[in-house]
């Protein structure tokens, strides 16, 4: 389950930010997860709750914003929505598509005290 290491990375980022920005508690974490990032949302929530126990983010609400998958179809010359990596273009069926979005995961915002 790689979501555990991802959650640990998020906590590390929060702790680093707390040191540099001088806050003592995190109330809410907004996390953007792309549909193509290979992250199971429910597993991420579970792992986040486990990782933040006894930390600056204990009891913090995790808000996950899901980002749809996007790709550029070389055949259509259009940006299209894709559900999974290596999907064909939903408009023309070509497999000559390059992912342009929805494969990332990032902390968008923190609500802190």
C-alpha positions as CSV (number, residue, x, y, z in Angstrom):
1,X,0.0,0.0,0.0
2,X,2.0,3.0,-1.2
3,X,-0.7,5.4,0.2
4,X,1.0,5.0,3.6
5,X,4.3,6.4,2.3
6,X,2.4,9.2,0.5
7,X,0.6,10.1,3.7
8,X,4.0,10.1,5.6
9,X,5.3,12.5,2.9
10,X,2.3,14.8,3.4
11,X,2.9,14.8,7.1
12,X,6.6,15.6,6.6
13,X,5.6,18.5,4.3
14,X,3.2,19.8,7.0
15,X,5.9,19.5,9.8
16,X,8.4,21.3,7.6
17,X,5.9,24.1,6.9
18,X,5.1,24.3,10.6
19,X,8.8,24.9,11.4
20,X,9.3,27.6,8.7
21,X,5.9,29.3,9.1
22,X,5.6,28.9,12.9
23,X,2.2,27.3,13.4
24,X,1.3,24.8,16.0
25,X,-1.8,23.0,14.8
26,X,-3.3,21.9,11.5
27,X,-7.1,21.9,11.4
28,X,-7.7,21.1,7.7
29,X,-5.6,19.7,4.8
30,X,-6.8,20.1,1.2
31,X,-5.1,17.5,-0.9
32,X,-5.5,17.4,-4.7
33,X,-5.3,13.9,-6.2
34,X,-5.4,13.3,-9.9
35,X,-7.6,10.6,-11.3
36,X,-4.5,9.2,-13.0
37,X,-2.1,9.4,-10.0
38,X,-2.7,5.8,-9.0
39,X,-3.8,6.8,-5.5
40,X,-6.8,5.0,-3.9
41,X,-8.7,7.9,-2.2
42,X,-10.2,5.7,0.7
43,X,-6.8,4.1,1.4
44,X,-5.2,7.6,1.5
45,X,-7.8,8.8,4.0
46,X,-7.2,5.7,6.2
47,X,-3.4,6.1,6.0
48,X,-3.5,9.8,6.7
49,X,-5.6,9.3,9.8
50,X,-3.1,6.7,11.0
51,X,0.0,8.7,10.2
52,X,-1.1,12.0,11.8
53,X,-1.8,10.4,15.2
54,X,0.2,12.2,17.9
55,X,1.4,14.9,15.5
56,X,0.7,18.5,14.7
57,X,-2.1,17.4,12.3
58,X,-3.9,15.0,14.7
59,X,-7.6,15.3,14.2
60,X,-7.1,17.4,11.1
61,X,-9.8,17.1,8.5
62,X,-8.5,15.7,5.2
63,X,-10.4,17.2,2.2
64,X,-9.6,15.4,-1.0
65,X,-10.1,17.3,-4.3
66,X,-10.2,14.8,-7.2
67,X,-8.7,16.2,-10.4
68,X,-10.0,14.6,-13.7
69,X,-7.5,12.9,-16.1
70,X,-6.7,14.9,-19.2
71,X,-4.7,14.1,-22.3
72,X,-3.7,15.7,-25.6
73,X,-4.8,13.5,-28.6
74,X,-2.2,13.8,-31.3
75,X,-4.7,12.6,-33.9
76,X,-7.6,14.9,-33.0
77,X,-5.4,17.7,-31.8
78,X,-7.7,18.2,-28.9
79,X,-7.6,18.0,-25.1
80,X,-9.7,15.0,-24.0
81,X,-10.8,13.5,-20.7
82,X,-9.4,10.0,-19.9
83,X,-10.3,7.7,-17.1
84,X,-7.1,5.7,-16.9
85,X,-3.5,5.8,-18.2
86,X,-3.1,4.4,-21.6
87,X,-6.8,4.9,-22.5
88,X,-7.7,5.5,-26.1
89,X,-9.0,8.9,-27.1
90,X,-12.7,8.9,-26.3
91,X,-13.4,10.9,-29.5
92,X,-11.4,9.1,-32.2
93,X,-10.1,5.9,-30.5
94,X,-6.5,6.7,-31.2
95,X,-3.9,5.6,-28.6
96,X,-1.6,8.5,-29.5
97,X,-2.5,10.5,-26.4
98,X,-0.2,12.3,-24.0
99,X,-1.3,12.9,-20.4
100,X,-1.4,16.6,-19.6
101,X,-3.2,16.6,-16.2
102,X,-4.7,14.5,-13.5
103,X,-1.6,12.5,-12.7
104,X,-0.4,14.7,-9.8
105,X,-0.9,14.8,-6.1
106,X,-0.2,17.9,-4.1
107,X,-1.1,19.7,-0.9
108,X,-3.2,22.6,-2.1
109,X,-3.9,24.4,1.2
110,X,-3.6,24.1,5.0
111,X,-5.9,25.7,7.6
112,X,-3.6,26.2,10.6
113,X,-3.4,27.9,14.1
